[in-house]
Amino acid sequence: MHAMQYEITLPADYDMEIIRRRVATRGHLLDGFPGLGLKAYLTRERDDGSPVNQYAPLYLWNAPEGMNAFLWGPGFQGIVDDFGRPEVQHWTGLAYADGPSAAAPAHTAVRRRTPVPAQVPPADAVAGAVAETERLAGLDGVVCAALAVDPRHWELLQLTLWERGAPAGTFRDDGLPGAEAERYRVLHLSAPERAALRRGRHW
């Protein structure tokens, strides 16, 4: 599994209805894309209390061939044409699990990015994060949970999709400083090969 995301931060007075219309008219185009486990079309809006207006799609790929076909094809070029070329962040998959609401549509996503300090053994940080991802995947209302790592910058990425929203007290202190949790609306979920995403830890 490969996780990938690009963040398009928009002006404070940007009409986010433009993004909602974009997803409503184009989101289905990836509903059958080969190699794509899932794509969550995510937004944050200042009107909802976010510090920024942002369009930030997040992908879980089953195969690098699918990711490459998207990046070098017309889909990503459409993003470049409309918004300029964003930085594409990517992480190596560590774990994935369906939740109790796996069959329900996802309306909310929570992304946590956690730096791994130099003094923390990488294996310990990963083991703790995998255990936390498994715990989250068992909570009521969770559609799915995924964990990935960027070993260049030593950053863990945790994504949970929720049928509604994450209740207060959902996230525990995992002992790693600097974890950031951002909440997003899920405007659409393309999941042509979600069933093929490897369950459990990925090694």
NUSE-34261 format. One record per residue: x, y, z of N, C-alpha, C in turn. Coordinates in steps of 0.001 Angstrom, whole numbers, padded with zeros to 6 digits, always signed. Layout:
N
XYZXYZXYZ;...
This chain:
203
+000849-001193+000000+000000+000000+000000+000883+001240+000000;+000512+002223-000768+001174+003521-000789+000122+004597-000493;+000421+005485+000445-000451+006624+000722+000104+007845+000007;-000787+008675-000501-000387+009859-001265-001385+010979-000996;-000898+012196-000894-001786+013339-000681-001141+014606-001219;-001968+015475-001764-001526+016829-002071-002549+017780-001467;-002049+018910-000987-002882+019900-000305-002903+021185-001123;-004073+021609-001496-004230+022855-002240-004898+023856-001300;-004091+024764-000775-004614+025770+000149-005103+026962-000661;-006312+027388-000364-007016+028388-001170-007187+029685-000373;-007444+030805-001050-007593+032083-000341-008707+032036+000711;-008569+032904+001697-009535+032931+002799-010948+033237+002318;-011085+033995+001223-012415+034336+000718-012819+033467-000477;-012127+032348-000671-012417+031479-001817-013796+030844-001657;-014537+030772-002741-015861+030144-002731-015681+028631-002798;-015806+027952-001666-015581+026509-001620-016656+025721-002359;-017720+026396-002745-018721+025723-003565-018112+025299-004908;-017093+025999-005359-016393+025627-006595-015778+024239-006445;-015172+023967-005294-014577+022651-005045-015665+021596-004920;-016742+021930-004231-017823+020954-004082-018418+020587-005435;-018574+021574-006306-019088+021274-007654-018080+020452-008442;-016808+020750-008276-015767+020002-008983-015831+018525-008617;-015929+018253-007317-015977+016862-006868-017285+016195-007301;-018375+016928-007233-019667+016355-007625-019690+015959-009099;-018993+016706-009944-019032+016432-011384-017886+015549-011861;-016778+015514-011108-015607+014756-011573-015200+013604-010661;-015715+013580-009446-015268+012577-008483-015460+011149-008954;-016524+010913-009696-016811+009555-010139-015797+009027-011143;-014981+009900-011722-014060+009480-012776-013004+008490-012273;-012750+008463-010966-011794+007511-010417-012462+006319-009737;-013773+006204-009874-014481+005107-009210-014096+003734-009745;-013452+003687-010902-013001+002417-011451-011528+002414-011805;-010734+003301-011205-009336+003474-011605-008493+002282-011155;-007772+001630-012069-006971+000449-011708-005863+000782-010711;-005721-000075-009710-004671+000086-008722-005023+000977-007551;-006186+001637-007607-006587+002562-006542-007397+001823-005481;-006835+001755-004272-007596+001210-003162-008731+002143-002798;-008377+003391-002480-009408+004404-002257-008819+005794-002421;-009690+006715-002785-009379+008135-002800-010456+008850-002019;-010056+009550-000970-010984+010366-000186-010826+011812-000628;-011890+012383-001153-011888+013775-001600-012146+014643-000369;-011090+015220+000181-011154+015902+001473-011107+017412+001319;-011886+018094+002163-011823+019554+002237-011828+019997+003697;-011210+021149+003915-011336+021885+005181-011789+023287+004826;-012660+023864+005661-013192+025190+005353-013132+026094+006575;-012796+027341+006327-012756+028318+007415-014125+028481+008070;-015176+028326+007294-016521+028448+007857-016823+027353+008875;-016053+026268+008833-016218+025167+009790-015216+025251+010936;-014448+026327+010995-013472+026479+012063-012056+026091+011693;-011836+025689+010448-010484+025386+010008-009687+026676+009858;-008371+026620+010081-007566+027824+009863-007414+028186+008395;-007728+027243+007499-007552+027476+006059-008708+026859+005274;-008897+027381+004057-009696+026678+003057-008745+025770+002293;-009107+024513+002177-008158+023574+001579-008885+022417+000899;-008352+022044-000247-008751+020824-000945-007561+019888-000853;-007750+018704-000255-006599+017861+000083-006913+016385-000135;-007063+015940-001373-007374+014530-001622-006283+013606-001081;-006713+012481-000517-005776+011502+000014-006078+010146-000614;-005019+009480-001073-005136+008235-001817-004444+007093-001072;-005020+005904-001158-004349+004677-000766-004274+003803-002013;-003064+003577-002485-002843+002812-003712-002449+001383-003380;-003004+000439-004123-002603-000959-004001-001295-001237-004719;-001012-000468-005751+000157-000746-006574+000753+000558-007081;+002091+000640-007154+002719+001854-007665+002365+002126-009121;+002033+001067-009873+001640+001283-011261+000396+002157-011359;-000548+001957-010460-001751+002794-010449-001433+004226-010098;-000585+004420-009085-000188+005764-008681+000518+006476-009832;+001417+005750-010512+002127+006354-011636+001184+006695-012778;+000246+005797-013064-000708+006052-014146-001526+007305-013866;-001839+007546-012588-002586+008754-012246-001713+009998-012367;-000519+009944-011758+000335+011131-011731+000771+011570-013119;+001008+010629-014017+001498+010976-015349+000386+010981-016382;-000855+010926-015913-001997+010902-016814-002825+012172-016739;-003989+012161-017383-004814+013375-017459-005441+013788-016138;-005607+012824-015192-006244+013175-013927-005458+014213-013142;-004187+013927-012914-003371+014874-012163-003080+016127-012978;-002988+015987-014298-002748+017162-015127-003885+018160-014994;-005102+017657-014755-006229+018554-014521-006035+019403-013280;-005453+018814-012223-005122+019572-011019-004082+020632-011339;-003036+020232-012070-001961+021168-012429-002506+022326-013258;-003378+022012-014207-003940+023059-015067-004772+024060-014279;-005513+023577-013293-006452+024442-012573-005847+025136-011355;-004856+024511-010711-004351+025056-009445-002834+025230-009423;-002144+024826-010479-000692+024779-010426-000242+023432-009888;+001045+023158-009980+001550+021850-009567+001792+021805-008062;+001012+021003-007335+001214+020914-005889+002337+019948-005538;+002832+020077-004344+003769+019083-003803+002984+017811-003500;+003444+016684-004010+002766+015406-003776+003520+014665-002682;+002887+014525-001544+003482+013813-000419+003121+012332-000537;+004041+011469-000136+003709+010045-000179+004404+009312+000956;+003777+008230+001379+004217+007440+002520+004095+005957+002181;+004940+005143+002763+004875+003694+002605+003872+003119+003592;+002999+002241+003120+001949+001688+003964+002480+000787+005061;+001881+000895+006244+002227+000065+007389+001083-000821+007844;-000160-000335+007748-001297-001118+008233-002594-000547+007666;-003585-001419+007562-004919-001005+007117-005936-001932+007773;-007098-001371+008130-008179-002178+008700-009521-001527+008414;-010506-002342+008140-011879-001859+008061-012434-001712+009465;-013392-000789+009629-014020-000585+010917-015424-001155+010963;-016118-000999+012093-017479-001508+012228-018454-000903+011223;-018169+000317+010727-019049+000977+009753-018471+000884+008341;-017761-000221+008051-017078-000361+006770-018020-000244+005582;-019264-000645+005742-020204-000616+004625-020913+000728+004485;-020689+001648+005418-021375+002943+005405-020556+003972+004630;-021212+005016+004125-020450+006094+003485-019675+006890+004524;-018481+007338+004141-017659+008164+005033-018001+009631+004831;-018185+010360+005930-018480+011785+005862-017390+012649+006494;-016585+012051+007366-015547+012789+008075-014242+012003+008016;-013131+012705+007894-011806+012090+007963-010977+012821+008995;-010123+012070+009682-009148+012652+010596-007777+012169+010154;-006903+013118+009907-005524+012823+009530-004608+013271+010655;-003733+012363+011076-002732+012706+012092-001353+012487+011500;-000521+013495+011572+000865+013409+011123+001747+013570+012349;+002564+012565+012613+003353+012528+013836+004827+012364+013515;+005659+013344+013840+007098+013158+013653+007641+012149+014657;+008590+011332+014219+009248+010362+015097+010576+010969+015546;+010720+011321+016815+011962+011951+017278+013165+011036+017084;+014328+011634+016899+015550+010874+016639+015884+009910+017772;+015482+010242+018991+015837+009394+020127+014892+008206+020297;+013823+008140+019520+012864+007038+019617+013213+005978+018579;+013432+004723+018990+013702+003667+018014+012559+003552+017010;+012848+003563+015717+011776+003514+014715+010828+002344+014909;+011354+001172+015246+010497-000001+015412+009500+000199+016556;+009931+000857+017626+009030+001109+018749+007918+002070+018340;+008290+003132+017622+007284+004099+017180+006263+003448+016258;+006745+002620+015342+005842+001958+014402+004944+000966+015116;+005494+000200+016029+004694-000786+016757+003570-000110+017535;+003894+000995+018194+002861+001713+018931+001805+002294+018024;+002220+002808+016865+001264+003392+015926+000373+002333+015304;+000929+001150+015024+000105+000064+014488-000948-000341+015510;-000550-000478+016762-001501-000842+017809-002601+000204+017943;-002229+001487+017853-003225+002559+017950-004167+002537+016759;-003641+002248+015570-004489+002164+014382-005485+001020+014510;-005034-000109+015025-005935-001250+015241-007022-000904+016256;-006636-000162+017306-007634+000253+018306-008675+001167+017677;-008212+002153+016905-009145+003078+016266-010094+002339+015322;-009562+001362+014593-010386+000637+013623-011529-000113+014282;-011428-000385+015574-012488-001100+016268-013558-000216+016869;-013418+001113+016770-014376+002024+017391-015646+002144+016565;-016756+002318+017258-018043+002516+016578-017966+003731+015673;-018490+003582+014461-018541+004695+013525-017365+004789+012585;-016334+003967+012793-015164+004015+011916-015441+003206+010649;-015186+003834+009509-015295+003149+008218-014015+002362+007943;-012857+003006+008115-011578+002319+007960-010485+003160+008596;-009342+002523+008818-008181+003210+009382-006937+002717+008665;-006001+003634+008410-004767+003296+007705-003594+003999+008368;-002426+003385+008235-001204+003938+008795-000096+003803+007758;+000720+004845+007634+001844+004826+006698+002978+005651+007278;+004165+005538+006664+005339+006239+007179+006147+006825+006028;+006713+008000+006273+007689+008605+005385+009048+008445+006069;+009870+007460+005643+011139+007245+006328+012225+008245+005954;+011941+009118+004992+012904+010185+004703+012838+011263+005770;+011627+011664+006123+011444+012711+007131+011045+012136+008491;+010921+010811+008570+010496+010130+009788+009201+010728+010341;+008164+010512+009549+006834+011001+009908+005825+009875+009698;+004979+009681+010702+003883+008725+010606+002616+009450+010153;+001868+008817+009276+000581+009337+008805-000504+008345+009192;-001496+008825+009913-002628+007974+010296-003904+008609+009759;-004689+007816+009053-005957+008283+008498-007080+007427+009039;-008130+008084+009557-009352+007370+009909-010520+008033+009202;-011344+007215+008577-012574+007680+007950-013745+007282+008840;-014666+008225+009015-015776+008049+009956-017107+008210+009231;-018066+007412+009677-019418+007542+009133-019989+008920+009473;-019692+009410+010642-020151+010754+011035-018940+011577+011468;-018518+011433+012701-017374+012190+013172-016722+011497+014344;-015487+011849+014640-014770+011253+015754-015248+011882+017053;-015730+011080+018003-016184+011652+019272-015016+012182+020097;-015344+013052+021039-014315+013612+021917-013608+012490+022673;-012319+012636+022858-011551+011647+023593-011141+010435+022768;-011331+010504+021451-011024+009353+020598-009543+009040+020581;-008714+010074+020504-007286+009869+020286-006522+009927+021597;-005679+008927+021784-004872+008831+022992-003526+009502+022790;-002907+009859+023902-001533+010352+023854-000632+009151+023565;-000003+009148+022404+000828+008009+022027+002292+008168+022444;+002561+009225+023193+003914+009406+023699+004859+010077+022733;+004389+010377+021509+005227+011044+020525+004803+012505+020440;+005695+013438+020693+005320+014853+020674+005085+015348+019256;+004256+016360+019141+004107+017044+017866+003050+016484+016943;+002234+015529+017408+001189+014980+016544+000165+016049+016223;-000184+016162+014964-001192+017113+014532-002390+016341+013983;-003578+016694+014424-004793+016046+013937-005642+017092+013219;-005947+016821+011977-006818+017708+011199-008069+016938+010803;-009193+017654+010888-010463+017044+010512-010912+017606+009167;-011446+016730+008335-011861+017075+006980-013271+016564+006714;-013940+017209+005792-015151+016648+005208-014751+015708+004078;-015468+014612+003955-015281+013712+002825-016406+013995+001826;-016054+014601+000699-017068+014943-000300-017435+013748-001171;-016490+012846-001341-016741+011650-002164-015653+010644-001827;-015972+009366-001969-014990+008307-001759-015011+007391-002977;-013915+007422-003726-013719+006463-004813-012958+005281-004222;-013481+004079-004373-012855+002924-003726-012928+001690-004617;-012373+001769-005842-012530+000653-006772-011854-000634-006318;-010730-000531-005594-010017-001735-005166-009777-001729-003655;-010728-001169-002929-010596-001149-001468-010547-002559-000896;-011302-003466-001481-011323-004842-000978-009955-005513-001100;-009121-005018-002013-007802-005609-002219-006729-005018-001313;-007033-003935-000586-006050-003380+000344-005713-004432+001406;-004441-004635+001622-004012-005677+002572-004415-005300+003984;-005114-006214+004652-005538-005987+006043-004398-006308+007004;-004448-005649+008154-003429-005864+009161-002144-005120+008836;-001080-005488+009525+000188-004813+009293+000813-005327+008001;+001661-004530+007403+002148-004817+006053+003580-005347+006030;+003934-006167+006980+005216-006863+006946+005156-008070+007869;
